[in-house]
Amino acid sequence: MAVALVQSVHKRETATVNSSTQAFGVNVTAGNAIIVTGQHYIEPATNLSMTTDSLGNTYNGAVHNEASQHISWAGGSARINQHYAMNIAGGANTVTYDIAGTGTGSVGISFTIAEWSGLATSAMLEQTVVNTSPGSPGSSTPSSGNTTSTAIGNLVVGCMTYDGFSSTMTAAGGYTQLQEDELAPVHTEYLITTGAGVTAATWALTQNRIWVAHAAVYLAASGGGGGALAIPVLLRQYRARRS
């Protein structure tokens, strides 16, 4: 079974909170995966994030609380994180995105929860990269930096934030937008690889900004890269029609 997006939901808190919850629209399916991308802002900031859910699934940090995955602006810090749970339990599910640490100002939380089918049920994470913009005034072409996927049909999920609220964010480089929140700001996108090789999650902004971006590569389940079988199947069908 090829990797596929089953459902996703985005939430942005408009109040000052240290924790936020969001339920999936329909029951999640046992054996699938959940990937959570989130951005939070606090001033001043020494803060961490974690993800839990009502089914008791275990979340790991793909890009998690690293010094390189935040930017400082307006006296505080904006951080982006990516967490994932493999081989999940099925049923009605509510995800909680928590912030812990020190800070005296407002905390903003914006996060997306996504259920995926067709991903490996163990050792799912293949690679992560984090990249930041050049010095001021930054650039209008955020990039996670290169990842190297080893096979067809793997999943790449990228997330990016920048300093401010005034630039429109657009997925680039063949990626598909999963979520855009210009008021956070944060943008999540994804790509299902069509072959082994190098790829980078990239975006287009309408003006130069200071940004931070990351990407994580997740492995398809064994035999799940459906595209690898497509050409032989089509050839057999063509030969059968010709005979």
C-alpha positions as CSV (number, residue, x, y, z in Angstrom):
1,M,0.0,0.0,0.0
2,A,1.4,3.4,-1.0
3,V,1.8,6.2,1.5
4,A,-1.3,8.4,1.6
5,L,-2.7,11.2,3.7
6,V,-5.8,10.0,5.5
7,Q,-6.9,13.2,7.3
8,S,-5.4,16.3,8.8
9,V,-6.6,19.1,11.1
10,H,-5.0,22.4,12.0
11,K,-5.5,24.5,15.1
12,R,-4.2,27.9,16.2
13,E,-4.8,29.3,19.7
14,T,-5.9,32.9,19.9
15,A,-5.5,33.0,23.7
16,T,-2.5,32.8,25.9
17,V,-2.1,29.0,26.6
18,N,0.7,26.5,27.4
19,S,-1.2,23.5,26.0
20,S,-3.7,22.9,23.2
21,T,-5.8,20.0,22.2
22,Q,-7.4,19.0,18.8
23,A,-9.4,15.9,17.9
24,F,-9.3,14.1,14.6
25,G,-12.5,14.4,12.6
26,V,-13.0,10.7,12.3
27,N,-11.5,7.7,14.1
28,V,-7.8,6.9,13.3
29,T,-7.0,3.5,12.0
30,A,-4.8,1.0,13.9
31,G,-1.3,0.6,12.4
32,N,-1.3,4.0,10.7
33,A,1.0,6.9,11.7
34,I,0.4,10.4,13.1
35,I,2.7,13.3,12.3
36,V,2.4,16.5,14.2
37,T,4.0,19.8,13.1
38,G,3.8,22.8,15.4
39,Q,5.0,26.3,16.0
40,H,5.0,28.2,19.3
41,Y,6.2,31.6,20.3
42,I,7.1,32.8,23.8
43,E,8.9,35.9,25.1
44,P,11.5,35.5,26.5
45,A,11.9,31.9,25.7
46,T,13.4,28.8,27.1
47,N,10.8,26.3,26.2
48,L,10.2,22.7,25.1
49,S,7.3,21.0,23.4
50,M,5.8,17.5,23.5
51,T,2.9,15.6,22.0
52,T,0.6,13.1,23.6
53,D,-2.8,11.7,22.6
54,S,-5.9,10.2,24.2
55,L,-5.1,6.7,22.8
56,G,-1.8,6.6,24.6
57,N,0.4,6.4,21.5
58,T,4.1,7.2,21.9
59,Y,5.4,10.2,20.1
60,N,9.0,10.7,19.1
61,G,10.8,13.9,18.1
62,A,11.8,14.1,14.5
63,V,12.8,17.7,14.9
64,H,12.4,18.5,18.5
65,N,13.7,21.3,20.8
66,E,16.9,21.8,19.0
67,A,18.7,25.1,19.3
68,S,19.0,25.3,15.5
69,Q,15.2,25.1,14.9
70,H,14.1,28.5,16.3
71,I,14.4,32.2,15.4
72,S,14.4,35.2,17.7
73,W,12.2,38.2,17.0
74,A,10.2,40.8,18.9
75,G,12.0,39.9,22.1
76,G,11.0,36.3,22.0
77,S,11.6,33.1,20.1
78,A,9.5,31.1,17.6
79,R,10.2,27.4,17.4
80,I,9.0,24.7,15.0
81,N,8.8,21.1,15.9
82,Q,7.8,17.8,14.3
83,H,6.7,14.7,16.3
84,Y,5.5,11.4,15.1
85,A,3.8,8.2,16.4
86,M,4.2,4.9,14.6
87,N,1.9,1.8,14.4
88,I,-0.8,3.7,16.3
89,A,-3.8,2.4,18.2
90,G,-7.1,2.9,16.5
91,G,-10.2,4.8,17.6
92,A,-11.4,8.3,18.5
93,N,-8.3,10.4,19.2
94,T,-7.5,13.8,20.6
95,V,-3.9,15.1,20.3
96,T,-2.4,17.5,22.9
97,Y,0.5,19.8,22.0
98,D,2.2,21.0,25.2
99,I,4.7,23.7,26.0
100,A,6.9,23.5,29.1
101,G,9.7,25.8,30.3
102,T,10.2,29.4,31.3
103,G,8.7,32.5,29.8
104,T,7.0,35.7,31.0
105,G,5.1,36.7,27.9
106,S,2.4,35.3,25.7
107,V,2.6,31.8,24.3
108,G,1.3,31.2,20.8
109,I,0.5,27.7,19.6
110,S,-0.3,26.7,16.0
111,F,-0.1,23.0,15.1
112,T,-1.3,20.5,12.6
113,I,-2.1,16.8,13.2
114,A,-2.1,14.4,10.2
115,E,-2.9,10.7,9.9
116,W,-0.9,8.8,7.3
117,S,-1.3,5.2,5.9
118,G,1.3,3.1,4.3
119,L,4.3,4.1,6.5
120,A,6.6,1.7,8.3
121,T,5.4,0.5,11.6
122,S,8.9,0.6,13.2
123,A,12.1,2.6,12.6
124,M,10.0,5.0,10.4
125,L,12.2,8.0,10.6
126,E,15.0,8.0,8.0
127,Q,16.5,11.5,8.1
128,T,16.0,15.1,9.4
129,V,17.5,18.4,8.4
130,V,17.2,21.9,9.8
131,N,18.2,25.1,8.0
132,T,18.0,28.9,8.8
133,S,18.0,31.9,6.5
134,P,21.1,34.0,5.8
135,G,21.6,37.1,7.8
136,S,19.4,40.1,7.6
137,P,17.4,40.8,5.5
138,G,17.0,37.0,5.1
139,S,15.5,35.7,1.9
140,S,12.2,34.9,0.1
141,T,13.1,31.3,-0.6
142,P,13.1,29.2,2.6
143,S,14.6,25.7,2.3
144,S,15.0,22.9,4.8
145,G,18.3,21.9,3.2
146,N,18.8,18.7,1.3
147,T,17.5,15.3,2.5
148,T,18.4,12.1,0.7
149,S,15.6,9.5,0.4
150,T,16.7,6.0,-0.3
151,A,13.6,4.7,-2.1
152,I,10.5,5.5,-4.1
153,G,7.3,6.2,-2.2
154,N,8.8,7.7,1.0
155,L,7.2,10.7,2.7
156,V,9.0,14.0,3.3
157,V,7.3,16.5,5.6
158,G,8.6,20.1,5.8
159,C,7.7,22.9,8.2
160,M,8.8,26.6,8.2
161,T,8.2,29.8,10.2
162,Y,9.5,33.4,9.7
163,D,9.8,36.6,11.7
164,G,6.6,38.5,11.2
165,F,3.1,38.2,9.7
166,S,3.3,40.1,6.4
167,S,4.4,37.6,3.8
168,T,2.3,35.0,2.0
169,M,3.8,31.4,2.1
170,T,3.6,29.1,-0.8
171,A,4.7,25.5,-1.2
172,A,7.4,25.1,-3.9
173,G,9.6,22.5,-5.5
174,G,6.7,20.0,-6.2
175,Y,5.6,19.9,-2.6
176,T,1.9,20.0,-1.6
177,Q,0.6,22.4,1.0
178,L,-0.7,20.6,4.1
179,Q,-1.4,23.8,6.2
180,E,-0.8,27.5,6.0
181,D,-1.3,29.8,9.0
182,E,-0.2,33.3,8.1
183,L,-1.1,34.7,11.6
184,A,1.3,32.3,13.4
185,P,3.1,32.2,10.9
186,V,3.8,28.6,10.0
187,H,3.5,26.5,6.9
188,T,3.6,22.7,6.5
189,E,4.0,20.8,3.3
190,Y,4.8,17.3,2.1
191,L,6.1,15.2,-0.8
192,I,5.8,11.5,-1.6
193,T,9.1,10.7,-3.4
194,T,9.1,9.3,-6.9
195,G,12.6,7.8,-6.6
196,A,15.7,7.7,-4.5
197,G,17.7,10.9,-4.4
198,V,18.1,14.4,-3.0
199,T,15.2,16.7,-2.2
200,A,14.6,19.8,-0.1
201,A,11.4,21.2,1.3
202,T,11.2,24.7,-0.2
203,W,8.8,27.6,0.0
204,A,8.2,31.0,-1.7
205,L,7.6,34.1,0.3
206,T,6.4,37.4,-1.1
207,Q,9.2,39.3,0.6
208,N,12.6,38.7,2.3
209,R,12.3,37.4,5.9
210,I,14.4,35.7,8.5
211,W,13.2,32.1,8.6
212,V,13.9,28.6,10.0
213,A,12.8,25.5,8.1
214,H,13.1,21.7,8.6
215,A,12.2,18.5,6.9
216,A,11.9,14.8,7.9
217,V,11.9,11.8,5.7
218,Y,9.7,8.9,6.7
219,L,10.0,5.3,5.3
220,A,7.2,3.7,3.5
221,A,6.1,0.2,4.7
222,S,8.0,-2.7,3.1
223,G,6.5,-3.1,-0.3
224,G,4.5,0.1,0.1
225,G,6.2,2.2,-2.6
226,G,3.4,1.5,-5.0
227,G,5.1,3.4,-7.9
228,A,7.9,0.9,-8.1
229,L,5.4,-1.8,-9.3
230,A,3.4,0.4,-11.6
231,I,5.6,0.1,-14.7
232,P,5.8,-3.8,-14.7
233,V,2.1,-4.0,-14.1
234,L,1.3,-1.7,-17.0
235,L,3.6,-3.6,-19.3
236,R,1.9,-6.9,-18.5
237,Q,-1.5,-5.3,-19.2
238,Y,-0.2,-3.8,-22.5
239,R,1.2,-7.2,-23.6
240,A,-2.0,-9.0,-22.7
241,R,-4.0,-6.6,-24.8
242,R,-1.6,-7.0,-27.7
243,S,-1.7,-10.8,-27.7
